[in-house]
Amino acid sequence: MELEGRLTAFPLPEVLQFLAQGKLTGILSVTQETIEVHLEIREGKIISSSSVDRPNRLGEMLVRRGVIPRSDVEDALRSQREENRGRMIGEILIERGLTTEEQLHNTIRLQMEEEIWELFEWREGEFKFQHCPTSEKRPMAAEIEIEPLLLEGSQRSDEWQHIVRVVPDDSVVFGVAWPGRDNAKELRLPAREWEVLRLLNGRYTVGSIIARTGFGTFETYRSLSNLASAGLVLRCAAKEAAEGQRSAAADSPPAAAPSPASNGGREARAESSRAAAGKRWRIGGLLSRKREEEEKKGPSAATPAPQEAVTAATPVGLAAALINELVAALTANAEFAAGEADRTLLEDLWTPIVNVCPKADLVRVEGGRLQAGEFEGFATMLGQESALRSCYEDAMEALHRALIRLHKVALQRLGERTAERVFNTTRGAFAAVPLPKLFGDFRLDEFIGKVTA
C-alpha cells in the first residue's frame, strides 16, 4: 500500500494520525524543497528518524547534552570504523560503560520529538508512505506513540505563537535583570528556569544555552519566555550573533557572494564594492599569473613569517592564530575580496559553529580576529587535567570546522590552485612556531592537512 500527497491538502499531523489509527508499518518520507526526512513506523508508532540515526549525529547529540565527552565519542567512532564495522555506535558506547541504555534512549527520543514537532510546522512539501517491513527492533531504539505526540504538538503550537514574540530565534542573547537581593529571596522558580537563568551572562546565544541545558528547543525557549515575562531577563540587542545563524550552516560555507537571506542585505554593499574594485581585481589577476610564471622558473623565496609574532600556550591558541593568518592572507588577495562583507567573514563563520560546539565560546571573534586569550589564560591557570578539558575539545572541534569552511570559501572564490597555495604558504609560515605543551601532542600538519587533502 502507498499513500502520498501534498502537505497543503493533508498536514503531517493528519497523516500521522491516520497511520496510528490503522496501526500501519512502513516508511513515511516527508520532503520540502531539498530537505527529506524518513520516519520509520511500526504498528502505528514512530521508531526512528533518518536525521537522528546517523552515527555522527547521535554522537553529537550525546556531546551537546553533556552525556559523554567529545573525545570518548570520537574514540568510539574510530573503533566503529576500524574494528566494529556493522555495530551501532550506541552499542559500543554502552559496552564501554560511557552511557546507559536509558540515557541513550532518552537522548534519541527527545531529539526525535523535537524534529517531528518541527515537521508539524511545514505548510509546503510532499509526503509518501510505503508499506513495508521495518528493520529489526533495536535494544535502545525510541518508540514514540503518535496520539500523545499530536496532542503535545497542538498545545506547543498554540504556546509557540506567544514564545517567539519574546525569543524570536537562536541568535538572540539575554542577560540577567536581577531584581535585587531582597527580592531574590522571594523568587520561586521551577528547576529548569533556574538552570537557564544560571547560564545567562549577556554573551551566550539562545542556541548555545539550548545545547548546554539539554532540555531541547521548546523547553528552553519557554523558560526564557517565562523569565522575560517575570522581568528577570533582558534581551541584549548589542550582543546578538550574526544574522542567518539559525540556518544551521555549520557544515556549509558562506556563498562566494553573500545573499540577503544569510547576510541581512550585505549583498548590495558587496556588489557595490566589487564594482568599484573591478580594475583592482584585473590587476590582481595579472599579478597572480605573474607569480605562477615565477614559480615555474625556480624555487620560490623563503616562506614569509606570520604578520604577527605567534606565541601559544595551547593548541587552541595556535590553531586560532593560524586561522587569523589565513584570513589575513586571503582577504589581502584582490581576487578573493568581497568588499564590506569580508569584515565579518570570521564572525559569519564562527557564530553558527559555536552554537554546535557551545563550550568553544571562550574563543571569540573581536576586531575581525579569533581571540583565544581567555581560554589560554584559564588553561595556564587550571592545567590540562581539569574541567577545561571538555572546553578544549569543543574549541578544537569548532576551530577545525571553521578551517574547513574557510577552505571551501577559498576554493569557491580563488579556485583550487590559488587556494592551496595560500594554505600551504601559511602552513609553512607556522612551521617554525613552537608547538604548545598543554593538552598533549598537537600536529599542525595533521590539523590543516585533513582539510586540504
VEXLUMLUM-858304 format. One record per residue (C-alpha): residue number from 0; residue in one letter; z negated, y, x. Coordinates in pm, 1 decimal, padded with zeros to 6 digits. Each point is the difference from the previous one (the first is absolute). Layout:
<rs>
NUM, A, Z, Y, X
...
</rs>
This chain:
<rs>
0, M, 00000.0, 00000.0, 00000.0
1, E, 00086.3, 00350.1, 00119.9
2, L, -00124.8, 00329.1, -00137.5
3, E, 00136.4, 00329.9, 00124.9
4, G, 00038.0, 00361.4, -00103.6
5, R, -00073.7, 00361.4, 00083.5
6, L, -00345.9, 00154.6, 00021.4
7, T, 00114.5, 00288.5, -00219.3
8, A, 00031.2, -00246.7, -00289.7
9, F, -00279.0, -00244.4, 00093.5
10, P, -00285.7, 00149.2, 00208.4
11, L, -00153.4, -00237.1, 00250.6
12, P, -00333.4, -00037.5, -00186.9
13, E, 00191.3, -00132.3, -00303.9
14, V, 00194.6, -00244.6, 00217.4
15, L, -00319.7, -00130.6, 00162.2
16, Q, -00169.8, -00031.4, -00338.4
17, F, 00290.2, -00215.3, -00124.8
18, L, -00023.9, -00224.9, 00308.2
19, A, -00377.7, -00032.0, -00039.9
20, Q, 00016.6, -00089.4, -00370.2
21, G, 00266.7, -00262.1, 00068.3
22, K, -00191.6, -00134.3, 00304.2
23, L, 00328.6, 00000.4, 00188.8
24, T, 00052.4, -00096.4, 00364.1
25, G, 00253.1, 00154.6, 00236.3
26, I, 00091.8, 00310.1, 00202.3
27, L, 00009.5, 00349.9, -00147.7
28, S, 00213.0, 00240.5, 00208.4
29, V, -00039.7, 00374.6, -00057.9
30, T, 00251.1, 00237.9, 00162.0
31, Q, 00014.8, 00378.3, 00025.6
32, E, 00277.6, 00140.5, 00219.1
33, T, -00054.2, -00164.8, 00341.7
34, I, -00350.9, -00132.0, -00075.0
35, E, -00035.0, -00356.9, -00124.5
36, V, -00325.8, -00183.2, -00073.3
37, H, -00032.9, -00366.8, -00095.2
38, L, -00300.4, -00118.5, -00201.0
39, E, -00070.4, -00371.1, -00006.7
40, I, -00123.7, -00111.0, -00344.1
41, R, -00168.6, -00332.9, -00075.0
42, E, -00082.0, -00085.9, -00360.8
43, G, -00015.6, 00367.0, -00095.7
44, K, -00214.2, 00109.7, 00298.6
45, I, 00109.0, 00201.9, 00305.2
46, I, -00071.2, -00193.6, 00318.3
47, S, 00185.5, 00194.6, 00270.3
48, S, 00208.9, 00306.0, 00082.5
49, S, 00281.9, 00020.4, 00254.3
50, S, -00137.0, 00328.1, 00135.9
51, V, -00343.3, -00155.3, 00066.1
52, D, 00098.8, -00343.7, 00129.4
53, R, 00143.8, 00108.8, 00336.6
54, P, -00229.1, -00096.2, 00293.4
55, N, 00009.2, 00344.7, 00161.3
56, R, -00075.6, 00159.4, -00335.5
57, L, -00301.0, -00223.9, -00060.2
58, G, -00134.4, 00066.7, 00348.9
59, E, 00037.7, 00376.2, -00049.1
60, M, -00181.3, -00022.1, -00333.5
61, L, -00294.3, -00179.8, 00160.9
62, V, -00019.0, 00252.6, 00284.0
63, R, 00017.5, 00301.3, -00231.9
64, R, -00274.6, -00138.2, -00222.3
65, G, -00224.3, -00053.8, 00301.5
66, V, -00013.2, -00379.2, -00038.3
67, I, 00139.2, -00089.4, 00344.7
68, P, 00061.1, 00198.0, 00323.1
69, R, 00365.7, 00065.3, 00076.8
70, S, -00020.8, -00190.3, 00331.5
71, D, -00108.9, -00319.5, -00180.9
72, V, 00286.6, 00027.7, -00248.1
73, E, 00252.3, 00054.3, 00281.2
74, D, -00139.1, -00300.8, 00186.7
75, A, 00029.5, -00216.2, -00314.6
76, L, 00358.1, 00118.3, -00060.5
77, R, 00087.4, -00083.1, 00361.0
78, S, -00149.8, -00345.9, -00046.2
79, Q, 00196.3, -00044.6, -00323.1
80, R, 00327.6, 00081.2, 00178.3
81, E, -00063.6, -00213.2, 00308.3
82, E, -00216.5, -00294.6, -00108.7
83, N, -00041.7, -00013.0, -00376.4
84, R, 00343.0, 00054.6, -00149.1
85, G, 00003.8, -00076.8, -00369.3
86, R, -00371.3, 00071.9, -00044.2
87, M, -00114.1, 00298.1, -00203.1
88, I, -00171.1, 00282.9, 00185.1
89, G, -00289.7, -00019.5, -00247.3
90, E, -00066.4, -00363.6, 00087.0
91, I, -00012.3, 00083.2, 00371.0
92, L, -00242.0, 00287.8, -00055.7
93, I, -00232.4, -00215.4, -00212.7
94, E, 00013.2, -00286.1, 00251.4
95, R, -00105.1, 00239.8, 00277.0
96, G, -00291.6, 00125.9, -00205.9
97, L, 00140.1, 00353.8, -00006.9
98, T, -00007.9, 00022.5, -00378.4
99, T, -00097.2, -00205.4, -00300.8
100, E, 00215.1, -00132.8, -00279.2
101, E, -00179.7, 00232.9, -00241.2
102, Q, 00067.7, 00308.9, 00215.8
103, L, 00363.8, -00095.7, 00035.6
104, H, 00034.4, -00070.7, -00371.0
105, N, -00158.4, 00331.9, -00098.9
106, T, 00217.0, 00196.8, 00243.7
107, I, 00322.0, -00159.0, -00126.8
108, R, -00103.3, 00039.5, -00363.2
109, L, -00088.3, 00368.8, 00033.3
110, Q, 00323.4, 00076.2, 00182.0
111, M, 00207.5, -00190.0, -00257.7
112, E, -00168.0, 00178.4, -00289.8
113, E, 00060.5, 00339.4, 00162.9
114, E, 00368.9, -00075.3, 00052.4
115, I, 00052.3, -00139.3, -00350.0
116, W, -00163.2, 00307.7, -00155.0
117, E, 00243.0, 00212.7, 00199.8
118, L, 00287.4, -00205.4, -00144.4
119, F, -00128.7, 00085.3, -00348.1
120, E, 00095.3, 00363.4, 00069.8
121, W, 00366.9, -00086.7, 00061.2
122, R, 00211.5, 00146.7, -00279.8
123, E, 00337.3, -00082.9, 00155.5
124, G, 00125.4, -00325.4, 00148.3
125, E, 00078.0, -00356.9, -00095.5
126, F, -00187.5, -00326.4, -00038.9
127, K, 00102.6, -00365.5, 00006.7
128, F, -00211.6, -00307.5, -00065.9
129, Q, 00122.0, -00339.8, 00121.0
130, H, -00178.8, -00307.6, -00126.3
131, C, -00059.9, -00231.5, 00295.4
132, P, -00280.1, -00202.6, 00161.3
133, T, -00231.1, 00212.8, 00215.2
134, S, -00124.8, -00087.2, 00346.5
135, E, -00297.4, -00229.1, 00045.8
136, K, -00333.8, 00156.3, -00078.3
137, R, -00158.3, 00148.6, 00310.5
138, P, -00375.8, -00014.7, 00055.3
139, M, -00050.0, 00376.8, 00041.0
140, A, 00269.3, 00118.8, -00241.9
141, A, -00094.9, 00262.5, -00256.7
142, E, 00046.6, -00086.6, -00366.0
143, I, 00014.7, 00299.2, -00230.9
144, E, -00030.2, -00020.7, -00377.3
145, I, 00263.3, 00228.8, -00150.9
146, E, -00174.9, 00106.7, -00322.6
147, P, -00307.8, 00158.1, 00171.9
148, L, 00236.0, 00156.2, 00257.1
149, L, 00199.5, 00165.9, -00279.6
150, L, -00314.7, 00129.1, -00168.3
151, E, -00135.9, 00143.0, 00324.4
152, G, 00342.7, 00147.2, 00078.2
153, S, 00013.5, 00177.6, -00336.1
154, Q, -00346.2, 00149.7, 00052.2
155, R, 00088.1, 00108.8, 00352.5
156, S, 00325.0, 00159.2, -00115.1
157, D, -00187.0, 00226.1, -00243.1
158, E, -00259.0, 00092.8, 00262.7
159, W, 00261.1, 00046.2, 00272.2
160, Q, 00152.5, 00299.0, -00180.6
161, H, -00324.9, 00191.4, 00051.1
162, I, -00069.7, -00128.7, 00352.1
163, V, 00332.5, 00109.2, 00153.3
164, R, -00062.3, 00358.3, -00109.1
165, V, -00294.2, 00001.2, 00241.2
166, V, 00127.8, -00243.3, 00264.4
167, P, 00381.2, 00030.1, -00002.5
168, D, 00085.4, -00227.3, 00293.7
169, D, -00117.8, -00176.5, 00316.5
170, S, 00062.8, 00301.6, 00225.1
171, V, -00276.0, 00217.5, -00150.1
172, V, -00310.2, 00073.1, 00207.9
173, F, -00342.7, 00057.2, -00157.2
174, G, -00319.9, 00140.9, 00144.0
175, V, -00358.1, -00007.6, -00127.3
176, A, -00127.2, 00293.0, -00206.2
177, W, -00362.6, -00095.0, 00051.1
178, P, -00227.5, 00131.5, -00279.9
179, G, -00297.7, 00068.1, 00224.3
180, R, -00300.8, -00202.3, 00106.6
181, D, -00198.4, 00046.5, -00320.5
182, N, 00287.3, -00094.3, -00226.2
183, A, 00098.6, -00288.3, 00229.7
184, K, -00329.6, -00173.6, -00081.0
185, E, 00103.5, -00015.1, -00364.8
186, L, 00343.1, -00151.5, 00061.2
187, R, 00054.2, -00332.2, -00172.8
188, L, 00335.7, -00141.9, 00099.2
189, P, 00149.7, -00350.1, -00025.0
190, A, 00013.9, -00190.5, 00329.0
191, R, 00376.9, 00039.3, 00028.6
192, E, -00014.0, 00375.0, -00040.9
193, W, -00270.3, 00021.8, 00269.2
194, E, 00224.3, -00201.9, 00232.2
195, V, 00297.0, 00230.9, -00062.2
196, L, -00218.9, 00311.1, 00034.6
197, R, -00131.1, -00130.3, 00332.5
198, L, 00353.5, -00006.0, 00142.0
199, L, 00102.8, 00352.2, -00098.9
200, N, 00012.1, 00223.2, 00306.3
201, G, 00279.2, 00246.9, -00073.8
202, R, 00236.4, -00199.5, 00222.4
203, Y, 00056.5, -00345.9, -00146.7
204, T, 00285.5, -00018.3, -00249.8
205, V, -00043.4, -00181.9, -00330.0
206, G, 00221.4, -00277.9, 00136.2
207, S, -00228.1, -00041.5, 00299.4
208, I, -00306.2, -00017.2, -00226.5
209, I, 00167.3, -00267.0, -00215.9
210, A, 00056.0, -00210.9, 00310.1
211, R, -00355.0, 00052.2, 00125.3
212, T, -00179.4, -00083.3, -00325.9
213, G, 00205.2, -00304.3, -00100.1
214, F, -00053.5, 00092.9, -00367.2
215, G, 00369.1, 00033.2, -00076.1
216, T, 00203.0, 00305.0, -00101.7
217, F, -00117.6, 00042.9, -00358.1
218, E, -00374.7, -00040.5, 00063.2
219, T, 00009.7, 00241.0, 00294.3
220, Y, 00201.2, 00257.3, -00196.5
221, R, -00240.0, -00033.0, -00293.5
222, S, -00304.2, 00049.4, 00224.8
223, L, 00152.8, 00312.9, 00154.2
224, S, 00090.0, 00133.4, -00343.9
225, N, -00356.0, -00053.9, -00123.4
226, L, -00145.3, 00165.4, 00310.6
227, A, 00232.6, 00297.9, -00042.1
228, S, -00091.4, 00032.5, -00369.2
229, A, -00368.4, 00003.4, 00100.6
230, G, 00070.0, 00281.8, 00246.1
231, L, -00097.9, -00211.5, 00301.2
232, V, 00337.3, 00007.7, 00179.9
233, L, 00272.4, 00258.4, 00055.5
234, R, 00363.4, -00039.9, 00093.5
235, C, 00075.1, 00123.8, 00352.8
236, A, 00347.4, 00142.3, -00054.5
237, A, 00029.3, 00127.0, 00356.5
238, K, -00045.8, -00348.3, 00139.9
239, E, 00233.3, -00197.4, -00225.0
240, A, 00226.8, -00241.4, 00184.3
241, A, 00373.8, 00047.3, 00040.9
242, E, 00211.1, -00018.5, -00314.2
243, G, 00166.4, -00331.4, -00079.2
244, Q, -00289.8, -00200.3, 00142.7
245, R, -00049.5, -00216.9, -00309.2
246, S, 00347.5, -00151.6, 00027.9
247, A, -00158.4, -00259.8, 00233.7
248, A, 00268.7, 00066.6, 00257.9
249, A, -00220.0, -00133.7, 00277.7
250, D, 00260.6, -00258.4, 00094.9
251, S, 00316.3, 00210.8, -00039.2
252, P, 00095.9, 00307.9, 00205.8
253, P, 00061.7, 00350.1, -00134.0
254, A, 00367.0, 00066.0, -00066.0
255, A, 00203.2, 00166.2, 00268.3
256, A, 00016.5, 00302.5, -00227.0
257, P, -00320.4, 00031.2, -00205.3
258, S, 00051.4, -00021.1, -00377.5
259, P, -00166.4, 00220.3, -00262.6
260, A, -00190.7, -00301.5, -00138.7
261, S, -00164.5, -00087.1, 00329.7
262, N, -00039.9, 00342.4, 00155.1
263, G, -00059.9, 00238.0, -00284.9
264, G, 00316.7, 00208.6, 00033.1
265, R, 00018.3, 00009.3, 00378.8
266, E, 00361.5, -00119.2, -00021.3
267, A, 00131.8, 00347.0, -00079.2
268, R, -00180.1, 00145.8, 00299.7
269, A, 00120.1, -00285.5, 00220.5
270, E, 00360.8, 00050.3, -00114.6
271, S, -00023.2, 00369.0, 00082.9
272, S, -00141.2, -00079.3, 00343.3
273, R, 00269.5, -00258.2, 00065.3
274, A, 00274.6, 00246.5, -00093.6
275, A, -00143.8, 00264.4, 00230.2
276, A, -00032.0, -00253.7, 00279.2
277, G, 00351.6, -00141.6, -00032.2
278, K, 00126.2, 00157.7, 00318.9
279, R, -00314.6, -00107.2, 00184.7
280, W, 00053.8, -00359.1, -00114.5
281, R, 00360.8, -00000.4, 00126.6
282, I, -00120.8, 00121.2, 00336.4
283, G, -00266.6, -00266.4, -00007.8
284, G, 00266.5, -00263.3, -00060.2
285, L, 00192.7, 00119.1, 00304.2
286, L, -00315.1, -00010.6, 00211.5
287, S, -00075.0, -00349.5, -00127.9
288, R, 00346.0, -00123.6, 00099.1
289, K, -00042.6, 00166.3, 00338.7
290, R, -00329.4, -00186.4, 00051.9
291, E, 00171.8, -00328.9, -00085.1
292, E, 00273.4, 00070.8, 00254.7
293, E, -00260.8, 00080.3, 00266.0
294, E, -00185.0, -00322.0, -00074.1
295, K, 00319.7, -00199.8, 00051.9
296, K, 00047.0, 00156.9, 00343.8
297, G, -00326.5, -00122.3, 00142.5
298, P, -00376.4, -00033.2, -00031.2
299, S, -00169.0, 00267.1, -00208.5
300, A, -00254.3, 00237.9, 00139.6
301, A, -00364.7, -00095.6, 00010.3
302, T, -00157.1, -00041.8, -00339.2
303, P, -00173.0, 00326.7, -00095.7
304, A, -00374.2, 00002.7, -00050.4
305, P, -00142.5, 00067.6, -00346.5
306, Q, -00003.6, 00367.3, -00098.0
307, E, -00380.6, -00001.8, 00000.7
308, A, -00237.2, -00190.1, 00227.3
309, V, -00105.5, -00318.4, -00181.7
310, T, -00349.9, -00140.1, 00025.9
311, A, -00124.6, -00254.4, -00250.0
312, A, -00323.2, -00195.7, -00036.8
313, T, 00146.8, -00248.0, -00249.7
314, P, 00339.5, -00145.8, -00093.2
315, V, -00015.9, 00220.9, -00310.6
316, G, 00004.5, 00315.0, 00213.1
317, L, 00280.9, -00130.4, 00218.5
318, A, 00215.2, -00113.6, -00293.9
319, A, -00051.6, 00334.9, -00176.1
320, A, 00103.8, 00186.3, 00317.3
321, L, 00309.1, -00219.4, 00028.6
322, I, 00105.4, 00078.2, -00357.7
323, N, -00061.4, 00372.2, 00055.3
324, E, 00223.9, -00011.1, 00306.8
325, L, 00270.4, -00185.6, -00191.2
326, V, -00005.6, 00257.0, -00280.4
327, A, 00024.5, 00282.5, 00255.0
328, A, 00295.0, -00169.2, 00173.6
329, L, 00179.8, -00072.7, -00326.7
330, T, -00043.2, 00342.6, -00158.2
331, A, 00118.4, 00163.3, 00322.5
332, N, 00333.2, -00180.5, -00049.0
333, A, 00237.1, 00226.2, -00192.7
334, E, 00168.8, -00298.9, -00165.9
335, F, -00333.1, -00118.3, -00142.2
336, A, -00121.3, 00331.7, -00140.2
337, A, -00039.8, 00043.0, -00376.4
338, G, -00127.5, 00356.3, 00007.5
339, E, -00331.7, 00093.1, -00162.9
340, A, -00051.3, -00357.5, -00125.3
341, D, -00070.8, -00116.3, 00356.3
342, R, -00316.1, 00211.6, 00010.1
343, T, -00161.0, -00249.5, -00238.0
344, L, 00174.1, -00310.1, 00135.6
345, L, -00316.8, -00160.4, 00137.0
346, E, -00205.4, 00093.2, -00305.0
347, D, 00264.9, -00149.3, -00230.4
348, L, -00007.4, -00318.5, 00208.5
349, W, -00376.6, -00024.5, 00038.6
350, T, -00141.2, 00093.8, -00340.6
351, P, 00126.1, -00299.2, -00204.5
352, I, -00078.0, -00240.5, 00284.0
353, V, -00366.1, 00104.1, 00010.4
354, N, -00029.2, -00083.9, -00367.8
355, V, 00108.2, -00353.7, 00088.6
356, C, -00227.1, -00009.8, 00306.6
357, P, -00287.9, 00219.3, -00123.7
358, K, -00232.6, -00052.5, 00296.0
359, A, 00260.9, 00163.6, 00223.4
360, D, -00093.7, 00341.0, -00136.3
361, L, -00197.0, 00093.7, 00312.5
362, V, 00349.4, 00065.6, 00138.9
363, R, 00148.6, 00306.8, -00168.7
364, V, 00306.2, 00221.5, 00020.8
365, E, -00079.1, 00355.8, 00104.4
366, G, 00251.4, 00252.8, 00126.1
367, G, 00280.5, -00253.0, -00031.4
368, R, -00169.4, -00246.2, 00237.0
369, L, -00213.6, -00310.5, -00038.0
370, Q, -00357.8, 00079.3, 00101.8
371, A, -00208.4, -00302.5, 00105.4
372, G, -00285.1, 00194.9, 00159.0
373, E, -00248.0, -00072.4, -00279.3
374, F, 00058.7, -00374.7, 00025.5
375, E, -00016.4, 00008.8, 00379.8
376, G, -00328.1, 00189.0, -00012.6
377, F, -00162.5, -00255.9, -00230.2
378, A, 00142.5, -00286.8, 00206.1
379, T, -00137.8, 00139.1, 00325.3
380, M, -00341.6, 00050.8, -00158.4
381, L, -00027.1, -00327.6, -00195.8
382, G, 00204.5, -00241.7, 00211.4
383, Q, 00251.6, -00260.7, -00108.7
384, E, -00243.6, -00256.6, -00142.8
385, S, -00107.9, 00217.6, -00290.0
386, A, 00085.6, 00077.3, -00359.8
387, L, 00287.1, 00201.9, 00146.0
388, R, 00192.9, -00321.5, 00066.9
389, S, 00146.7, -00006.7, -00352.9
390, C, 00096.7, 00368.8, 00035.5
391, Y, 00173.9, -00086.1, 00326.5
392, E, 00197.4, -00281.8, -00161.5
393, D, 00113.3, 00220.0, -00289.2
394, A, 00089.4, 00285.0, 00236.9
395, M, 00214.1, -00222.2, 00222.8
396, E, 00173.3, -00150.2, -00304.6
397, A, 00066.6, 00349.3, -00136.1
398, L, 00133.1, 00125.1, 00335.4
399, H, 00229.2, -00299.9, 00025.3
400, R, 00136.0, 00065.4, -00348.9
401, A, 00052.6, 00367.2, 00086.9
402, L, 00191.1, -00102.0, 00312.2
403, I, 00222.1, -00233.7, -00204.9
404, R, 00078.5, 00272.1, -00252.8
405, L, 00067.4, 00257.0, 00273.0
406, H, 00239.4, -00243.6, 00164.7
407, K, 00186.8, -00046.2, -00329.1
408, V, 00032.3, 00375.6, -00044.9
409, A, 00135.5, 00028.4, 00355.8
410, L, 00256.3, -00274.2, -00066.3
411, Q, 00113.6, 00175.9, -00318.6
412, R, 00045.7, 00339.7, 00158.2
413, L, 00105.5, -00079.4, 00357.7
414, G, 00154.3, -00344.7, -00009.7
415, E, -00120.7, -00303.0, 00192.0
416, R, 00108.3, 00095.2, 00350.7
417, T, -00156.1, 00346.3, 00011.6
418, A, -00313.3, -00106.6, -00186.5
419, E, -00064.2, -00287.0, 00242.0
420, R, 00049.3, 00232.4, 00295.8
421, V, -00267.2, 00239.2, -00130.7
422, F, -00245.1, -00283.7, -00066.9
423, N, 00059.5, -00167.5, 00337.1
424, T, -00028.0, 00329.6, 00188.9
425, T, -00329.8, 00079.6, -00171.0
426, R, -00131.5, -00348.9, 00066.3
427, G, 00089.6, 00044.2, 00367.7
428, A, -00183.1, 00332.0, 00009.1
429, F, -00317.2, -00178.9, -00109.7
430, A, 00032.2, -00284.8, 00249.8
431, A, -00224.7, 00175.7, 00252.8
432, V, -00263.6, 00107.5, -00255.5
433, P, -00326.7, -00192.6, 00061.2
434, L, -00059.1, -00254.1, -00276.0
435, P, -00326.5, 00045.5, -00190.4
436, K, -00277.6, -00257.9, 00033.8
437, L, -00173.9, 00012.2, -00337.9
438, F, 00099.9, -00260.0, -00263.8
439, G, 00151.8, -00246.5, 00241.0
440, D, 00344.2, -00049.9, 00150.1
441, F, 00274.7, 00235.4, -00117.4
442, R, 00362.7, -00044.5, 00105.7
443, L, 00208.2, 00310.5, -00055.2
444, D, 00328.6, -00188.9, 00043.3
445, E, -00105.3, -00248.7, -00265.0
446, F, -00108.2, 00276.2, -00239.8
447, I, 00333.2, 00182.8, 00015.5
448, G, 00215.9, -00301.3, 00087.4
449, K, -00049.9, -00169.1, -00336.9
450, V, 00140.7, 00310.0, -00165.3
451, T, 00310.6, 00047.4, 00211.6
452, A, 00083.2, -00370.3, 00043.2
</rs>
